Amino acid sequence: MEATSFPRDLIELQAEWQRTYAALAVPCPVHTAVLRRRLQVLSGRLLFHPYWSCAGAPAARAELRRQARGLGELP
């Protein structure tokens, strides 16, 4: 699959969603209600981001998650 060019804010939004999800996935998470609410807000912002009005294939969403994981590895 060729690399898809995502807006930087969309990649950062996905990275924040993944960090929030990871915080909820620990054995005894702290502030679960806050984290769940944050996850819902981020999910809505991801779903209704303007980028998806012109693209939205499942493969593009998988590529976004992959690029967001790479964002965490940057210095």
N, CA and C atoms as a LAMMPS dump frame, in Angstrom:
ITEM: TIMESTEP
0
ITEM: NUMBER OF ATOMS
225
ITEM: BOX BOUNDS ff ff ff
-5.0000000000000000e+02 5.0000000000000000e+02
-5.0000000000000000e+02 5.0000000000000000e+02
-5.0000000000000000e+02 5.0000000000000000e+02
ITEM: ATOMS id mol type element x y z
1 1 1 N 0.838 -1.175 0
2 1 2 C 0 0 0
3 1 3 C 0.884 1.24 0
4 2 1 N 0.553 2.223 -0.828
5 2 2 C 1.335 3.44 -0.858
6 2 3 C 1.015 4.298 0.366
7 3 1 N 1.988 5.074 0.768
8 3 2 C 1.804 5.914 1.957
9 3 3 C 0.741 6.974 1.698
10 4 1 N -0.141 7.142 2.628
11 4 2 C -1.196 8.142 2.538
12 4 3 C -0.751 9.381 3.279
13 5 1 N -1.025 10.53 2.709
14 5 2 C -0.657 11.787 3.338
15 5 3 C -1.823 12.28 4.186
16 6 1 N -1.655 12.195 5.499
17 6 2 C -2.68 12.642 6.439
18 6 3 C -2.296 14.016 6.974
19 7 1 N -3.287 14.842 7.309
20 7 2 C -2.973 16.109 7.973
21 7 3 C -2.327 15.835 9.331
22 8 1 N -1.394 16.676 9.687
23 8 2 C -0.663 16.493 10.948
24 8 3 C -1.609 16.459 12.153
25 9 1 N -2.644 17.31 12.146
26 9 2 C -3.555 17.339 13.292
27 9 3 C -4.332 16.033 13.426
28 10 1 N -4.623 15.38 12.313
29 10 2 C -5.322 14.1 12.364
30 10 3 C -4.427 13.01 12.947
31 11 1 N -3.175 13.014 12.563
32 11 2 C -2.225 12.029 13.118
33 11 3 C -2.055 12.244 14.617
34 12 1 N -1.928 13.501 15.033
35 12 2 C -1.77 13.797 16.461
36 12 3 C -3.028 13.432 17.241
37 13 1 N -4.186 13.64 16.649
38 13 2 C -5.447 13.274 17.283
39 13 3 C -5.528 11.755 17.484
40 14 1 N -5.128 11.001 16.458
41 14 2 C -5.121 9.543 16.566
42 14 3 C -4.118 9.084 17.616
43 15 1 N -2.959 9.728 17.677
44 15 2 C -1.947 9.372 18.681
45 15 3 C -2.479 9.623 20.089
46 16 1 N -3.188 10.727 20.282
47 16 2 C -3.78 11.026 21.593
48 16 3 C -4.835 9.989 21.951
49 17 1 N -5.633 9.567 20.966
50 17 2 C -6.646 8.53 21.187
51 17 3 C -5.962 7.236 21.644
52 18 1 N -4.875 6.873 20.982
53 18 2 C -4.154 5.642 21.329
54 18 3 C -3.532 5.725 22.722
55 19 1 N -3.008 6.897 23.088
56 19 2 C -2.453 7.065 24.445
57 19 3 C -3.55 6.954 25.501
58 20 1 N -4.7 7.55 25.225
59 20 2 C -5.819 7.482 26.165
60 20 3 C -6.305 6.051 26.307
61 21 1 N -6.415 5.347 25.193
62 21 2 C -6.854 3.956 25.22
63 21 3 C -5.865 3.107 26.013
64 22 1 N -4.581 3.347 25.811
65 22 2 C -3.552 2.6 26.546
66 22 3 C -3.643 2.878 28.044
67 23 1 N -3.948 4.116 28.42
68 23 2 C -4.093 4.456 29.838
69 23 3 C -5.276 3.72 30.461
70 24 1 N -6.314 3.482 29.671
71 24 2 C -7.474 2.732 30.169
72 24 3 C -7.205 1.235 30.229
73 25 1 N -6.252 0.768 29.455
74 25 2 C -6.008 -0.668 29.341
75 25 3 C -5.116 -1.229 30.443
76 26 1 N -4.555 -0.384 31.275
77 26 2 C -3.713 -0.889 32.364
78 26 3 C -4.584 -1.638 33.372
79 27 1 N -4.008 -2.559 34.146
80 27 2 C -4.812 -3.375 35.066
81 27 3 C -5.702 -2.588 36.028
82 28 1 N -5.209 -1.538 36.632
83 28 2 C -6.011 -0.742 37.579
84 28 3 C -5.92 0.732 37.184
85 29 1 N -6.642 1.144 36.149
86 29 2 C -6.524 2.531 35.705
87 29 3 C -7.075 3.515 36.736
88 30 1 N -6.477 4.675 36.769
89 30 2 C -6.912 5.747 37.659
90 30 3 C -7.779 6.704 36.848
91 31 1 N -8.828 7.223 37.46
92 31 2 C -9.723 8.18 36.806
93 31 3 C -10.375 7.579 35.556
94 32 1 N -10.942 6.404 35.677
95 32 2 C -11.529 5.735 34.514
96 32 3 C -12.645 6.541 33.857
97 33 1 N -13.47 7.202 34.642
98 33 2 C -14.567 7.983 34.05
99 33 3 C -14.018 9.106 33.176
100 34 1 N -12.983 9.766 33.647
101 34 2 C -12.373 10.852 32.881
102 34 3 C -11.759 10.302 31.597
103 35 1 N -11.064 9.189 31.701
104 35 2 C -10.437 8.586 30.523
105 35 3 C -11.479 8.115 29.508
106 36 1 N -12.568 7.521 29.998
107 36 2 C -13.619 7.062 29.078
108 36 3 C -14.272 8.241 28.369
109 37 1 N -14.525 9.309 29.116
110 37 2 C -15.105 10.509 28.512
111 37 3 C -14.148 11.095 27.468
112 38 1 N -12.879 11.13 27.806
113 38 2 C -11.861 11.65 26.871
114 38 3 C -11.816 10.793 25.605
115 39 1 N -11.906 9.49 25.771
116 39 2 C -11.898 8.588 24.629
117 39 3 C -13.112 8.833 23.726
118 40 1 N -14.262 9.08 24.326
119 40 2 C -15.468 9.367 23.541
120 40 3 C -15.325 10.669 22.766
121 41 1 N -14.795 11.697 23.411
122 41 2 C -14.604 12.982 22.732
123 41 3 C -13.625 12.828 21.574
124 42 1 N -12.517 12.163 21.832
125 42 2 C -11.521 11.963 20.782
126 42 3 C -12.078 11.122 19.634
127 43 1 N -12.879 10.12 19.959
128 43 2 C -13.484 9.279 18.925
129 43 3 C -14.386 10.113 18.016
130 44 1 N -15.166 10.996 18.611
131 44 2 C -16.024 11.869 17.823
132 44 3 C -15.228 12.815 16.945
133 45 1 N -14.158 13.377 17.505
134 45 2 C -13.323 14.282 16.715
135 45 3 C -12.645 13.55 15.566
136 46 1 N -12.234 12.315 15.801
137 46 2 C -11.64 11.512 14.723
138 46 3 C -12.669 11.196 13.643
139 47 1 N -13.838 10.771 14.066
140 47 2 C -14.879 10.371 13.122
141 47 3 C -15.319 11.517 12.218
142 48 1 N -15.456 12.711 12.8
143 48 2 C -15.974 13.841 12.042
144 48 3 C -14.888 14.804 11.554
145 49 1 N -13.636 14.352 11.536
146 49 2 C -12.559 15.197 11.02
147 49 3 C -12.815 15.46 9.537
148 50 1 N -12.58 16.681 9.069
149 50 2 C -12.851 17.022 7.666
150 50 3 C -12.122 16.135 6.644
151 51 1 N -11.005 15.53 7.025
152 51 2 C -10.265 14.672 6.09
153 51 3 C -11.133 13.54 5.575
154 52 1 N -11.995 12.984 6.434
155 52 2 C -12.784 11.821 6.058
156 52 3 C -13.913 12.152 5.092
157 53 1 N -14.178 13.426 4.826
158 53 2 C -15.222 13.768 3.866
159 53 3 C -14.8 13.425 2.442
160 54 1 N -13.476 13.354 2.197
161 54 2 C -13.006 13.016 0.852
162 54 3 C -12.313 11.661 0.804
163 55 1 N -12.047 11.052 1.93
164 55 2 C -11.411 9.735 1.982
165 55 3 C -11.964 9.002 3.188
166 56 1 N -11.948 7.715 3.163
167 56 2 C -12.478 7.027 4.33
168 56 3 C -12.416 5.522 4.249
169 57 1 N -11.604 5.006 3.37
170 57 2 C -11.479 3.564 3.247
171 57 3 C -10.894 2.988 4.535
172 58 1 N -11.329 1.786 4.92
173 58 2 C -10.766 1.156 6.121
174 58 3 C -9.243 1.066 6.078
175 59 1 N -8.691 0.873 4.883
176 59 2 C -7.234 0.801 4.773
177 59 3 C -6.591 2.129 5.171
178 60 1 N -7.246 3.236 4.85
179 60 2 C -6.716 4.548 5.227
180 60 3 C -6.735 4.71 6.737
181 61 1 N -7.777 4.215 7.387
182 61 2 C -7.853 4.319 8.848
183 61 3 C -6.766 3.465 9.51
184 62 1 N -6.491 2.302 8.943
185 62 2 C -5.423 1.452 9.474
186 62 3 C -4.067 2.127 9.29
187 63 1 N -3.869 2.764 8.152
188 63 2 C -2.623 3.48 7.897
189 63 3 C -2.474 4.659 8.86
190 64 1 N -3.572 5.336 9.175
191 64 2 C -3.536 6.431 10.144
192 64 3 C -3.074 5.919 11.502
193 65 1 N -3.611 4.785 11.94
194 65 2 C -3.191 4.218 13.233
195 65 3 C -1.707 3.868 13.21
196 66 1 N -1.23 3.331 12.084
197 66 2 C 0.186 2.975 11.963
198 66 3 C 1.058 4.225 12.054
199 67 1 N 0.673 5.287 11.35
200 67 2 C 1.459 6.517 11.382
201 67 3 C 1.416 7.174 12.758
202 68 1 N 0.299 7.071 13.438
203 68 2 C 0.187 7.647 14.781
204 68 3 C 1.088 6.905 15.759
205 69 1 N 1.202 5.578 15.603
206 69 2 C 2.129 4.826 16.453
207 69 3 C 3.55 5.287 16.215
208 70 1 N 3.896 5.579 14.966
209 70 2 C 5.226 6.071 14.63
210 70 3 C 5.499 7.445 15.206
211 71 1 N 4.449 8.228 15.391
212 71 2 C 4.595 9.565 15.966
213 71 3 C 5.161 9.482 17.376
214 72 1 N 4.744 8.485 18.115
215 72 2 C 5.24 8.303 19.48
216 72 3 C 6.703 7.927 19.54
217 73 1 N 7.231 7.419 18.445
218 73 2 C 8.639 6.998 18.405
219 73 3 C 9.566 8.127 18
220 74 1 N 9.018 9.276 17.577
221 74 2 C 9.842 10.389 17.177
222 74 3 C 10.47 11.047 18.4
223 75 1 N 11.638 11.669 18.217
224 75 2 C 12.305 12.341 19.355
225 75 3 C 11.536 13.528 19.86
